Amino acid sequence: MLDKIILAILVSSMAFFSVYITTPFLIKVLEKRNLTVKDYNRVGGAMVPRPGGPSILVGILASELTLYAFFSFSSVEILAIIITTSIAFVVGLIDDCKVLGGWFKPVALAISAIPIILLGAYNPHLSFPLFGFVRIPELYIALIIFMIPVTGNTINSIDVLNGVASRFMIITSFALTASLFIIHNYDIALASLPLGFVSLAFYKYHKFPSRIFPGDSGALTLGAMYGALAIVGHVEIIAAVALLPAVINSFLFLSSVKRIIEHRQIKSNPVTHTDDFKLMATTDKEAPITLVRLILAGGPMTEKQVGFVIFRLAIFSAVLAIVTAFMMGVKI
């Protein structure tokens, strides 16, 4: 147990400081190459460097490769996490560089799930609270291919305000780690720690006012790793509960636009600004429905206030996920 505590401290430190140290250098490189985007929600429309995905991937690889190279436990699962996360990063980086069709990311992320299947880093069952395990061998393969695009795109879709995606991932990923410890899956719990600490370090630069945006490469990397951890850790239901606000946001968006489309291709913005530059829900019926638009239905709010509402929703879902983990050990 002492060895695993030391290991947890080691990989967490590597994940945090890799991102904390490399991100300022990445910001300078992006600014030098004029790889910036306008922050439309900030007074004056500041230009913010993007994408932050490379520093996020550095932190994940530094810690996960350490686990894989020097420790023998769960090596297949860790390798599956590394490969799937890396492919998702490449998918996001391509999308950062060039706006592609709406189907590109879901299809490409589905392909990134294939290493999990080929390496056999899964069990063909779902674990439900109270009811126990349900074996679905053929259906589970489809679930794997479906889950990575869902987790990747839900994190990407909630990355709409300064600091929201990274702070959401801090809460959600640590809830997942706590749940893995609760169900005694200690090996994958250790492998999940870097996700939370990478998000924590990146939040330092992503929080309001953002010095860097994660971009598709950053958001898809975080989301795909979260999905991979859920699959190899056999905590798919728990992971879905923790991710609920982001899932609802994606569902609202897709149900309103009725097709898969890039956010950057949306012509009608769901949010506008008041004269004092507060956020306000649009009255445009053609604009998509999103979680932020619903939050603003009660009246204009500052960006920080909206972020705090999403923060509370994330905390609530995280608590529900941990309760669900405790319920996994209860049979009826």
N, C-alpha and C positions, 0 to 999 in steps of 0.2 A: 504493500500500500504506500509506503514511504517513497518507493521508486516512482510510482505513478504520480504522486504529489509533486515530486521534483520535476518529472517530465511535463506535467501540466504547467508549472511555472515557466519552464524553459520554452515550450512552444508558444505559450501566450505572450511571453516577452518578445520572442522573435517576430511573431505576427504584428504586435503593436509597434515596436520600434522600427521594423522594416518600412512600414507605411508612414510612420511619423517622420522618419528621416528622409525618405525618398520623395515624398509628396512636394516639399518646397522646391526641390530640384526640378521635378516634373512641371511645376507651375512656371518656372523660369523658361524651360524649354518650350512649352506651349505658347507662352507670351512672345518669345523670340521668333517663333514660326508663325505668329498671328493666328494660332488655332484657338480662337475665342468665340463666344456666343453672347448675345445680348441678354441681360437679365431684365425682362420686361416688367417684372414686379417691383423693381427697385427704382426709386426716384433718380432720374437722370439716365436710367438704362445703362448701368455699368457693363463693361465687357468682361466676361469671366472665362478663364481658361477651361478647355474641355478637350479630351476626356481624361478623367482620373483613373480609368481602368488599369493602366499599366502599374501604378503603385499599389493598387489593391491586389493585383495578381502577384506581384513580387512578395507581398506579405503572406499570401496564402501558400505560394510555392515554397518559400523559405521554411515555413513551419511544417507543412505537410510532407515535404521531401525529407526533412529531418526525421519525422516519424517513420517514414517508409525505409530510409536508408540504415538507420541505426537500431531500429526496434522491430522485432519479428511479428508482434501481434497484429492481427487484422490487416496484413500487408495487401491482400487482394482488394479489400474494401477501400483502403487508403489510395491505392493506385487508381481505382475506378473514380474516386472523388477528384483526384488530380487531373486525370485525362478529361473527364466530363466538364470540369470547371474551366480548363484551358481552352477546350473547343468553344465553349460558350463565350469566353473572352474574345476569341478570334471573330466569332459571329458578330459580337457587339462592336468590335473595332471596325469591321467592314461597314457596318451600318452607320458608325460615327463618321466615316470618311465619305460615304455616298448613300443618299436616301434611296432605298430599294423598295420593292413592292411589299404590301402588307403581309403577304404569305411567306416572305423570306425568313424572318426570324422564327416563326413557329416551326417551319419545316427544318431549318438548320439546327434549331435547338433539339428537335426530335432526333436528329442524327447524332447529336452530342450525347444522347442517352444510351446509344448502342454499346459503348464500352462497358457499361454496367451489366448489360445482358451477356456480352461475349466473355467477360471475366467471371460471370456467375456470382457477382457480388450482391445477391439478393436471395430472399426466401419467397416462394410463390404463395404467400398468404397475407391476409390483412388482419391486424389485431384491433379488435373493437373493445371499448370499455364495457364491462359486465358480461358481454357475450363470448369473449375469448377469440380464438383464431378461426378464420374461414379460409380454406385452401381454394385458390382459383388459378391454377398453373398457367393456362393459356391466356386468360383474361389479364393476369398480372403483368405479362409482357407488354400488353397494350397500355396498361396503367403506367409502366415505367416510361414508355415513349411519350405518353401524354403529360406526365407530371413535370418533367423538366421544362418544356415550353411554358406550362402554366406558372410554375414558380418564378422562372426567369422573367416572363412578361408581366406578372403581377407586380414585382418589385420595380420593373422599368416603368410601369404605368403610374405608380405612386410617386415617382421622382419628378414632382412638379413644382416644389417649393424648396427654398434654401434649407438644407439639412434634414428634410423629411425622410428621404430614403435611407440615409445612413443611420439616423436615430431610430427609425422603425426597425432596421436590421439589428441594431444593438439589442433592443428589447426582445425581438422575436428569436434571434439566434441563441441568446442566453437562456430563454425559456425552453428552447429545444435541448440545450445542453443539460439544464436542470432536469428535464423530463427523462433524458437518457440515463442520467445518474439514478433517478428514482426507480426506473425499471431494471437497474443493475447492468446496463449495457455500457460498462466503463470504458471499453476501448474506443467505441465510436464517440462517446462523450468527450474523450480527450481529443479526438480528431475534429470535433465540432468547435472546440474552444477558439481556434484561430479565426473563425468566421466572426465571432463577437468582438474579438480584440482588433481585428482588421477594421471592422466597422467603427469601433470606438476611436481608433487613431485617425481614420479618414474624417470622422465627424468634426474633429478639431479644425479642419480646413473647409468643411462643407457647411457648417452651421452658419446661420444668418449673422452678418452678410457673407455669403460664400466667397471663398478665394479660388475655388475650383469646383466644377461640376463632375460627377462620376461619368456622365455620358452613358450610352448604351453598353459600352464595354464594361463599365464599372457595375451598372445595375444588373446586367445579365450574368456577370460573373458571380455576384453575391447571390442572386436568385437561383442560379443553376447549382451552386454549391449547397445551398439550403435544401434544394430538392434531392440532390444526390445523398446528402446526409440522412434525409428522411427515409429514403429507400434502403440504403445499406444498414441503417440503424433500426429498420422495421418499426418506424414510428410515423407512418404516413398520416394517420388520423390526427394524432397529436400535432403534427406539423401543419396540417390544414387548419386546425382550430387556432393556432397561434398566428397564422397568416390571414385570418378572416377579414380584417379591414381592407387589406390590399386585394383580396379575392373579390370582395363586394364591389370595390372600385372598378376592377376589370369587368365584372359582370354588368354593372351599370353602363359602362362605356360601350361594351359590345352590344348590349340589348338596345341601346339608343341609336347607334349608328348602323346596326344590323348587318355588319360585314367586318372582316378583318382589314384594318387600315392603319397606316403609320400615323402617330399623333401629329407629326409635323405636316401631314397632308390634310389635316382638318382645317377647313376654311373659317368656321365659326368658333370662336373661343368661348368656352363655358364660363369664363370669368372675365369681368371688366374691372375698371377702376373708378373710384369716386374722385371728386375734385381734390380731396386731401390724400389721394393715392392709397386708400384702403381697397381691399379686394371686395368685389360685389358680384353676386350671381347674375349672369346675363339674362335678358328677357327674350333673347333670340331662340325661337322654337327649333331652329335647325341645329343649334349647338348641342353637342353630346352631353349626357348626364354623367357626372362624376361625383366621387365622394366629396371633393372640395366644393362643388356646386351645391350639394345638399347641405353641407355645413353652413354655407353662406346664405341659405334660403331664409334664415331668420334675420338677416341684415348684414351690412358691411362689417368686416373685421380686418385687422391688420394681418400681415403675413405671419407674424409670430403667434398671434392668437389662433389662427387656423392650424398652425403647426402644433400648438399645444393641445388642441382638440384631438388631432390625429394621434398625438402622443398618449393621451388618456385612453383612446380606443385600443391602441397597441398594448398598453398595460393591462387593460381588461381582458383582451384576448390571450395574453401571455398567462395570466392567472388561470383562465379557463383551461388552457393547454396543460398546465401543471396539475390542475385538479383531475383532468382526464388521465394523466399519467398515473396518478394514484389509483384511479378507478380501474386501470388496466389489470391490476392484481386482484380485483374482486370478481368472483364468478357467481352467477345466479343458478 
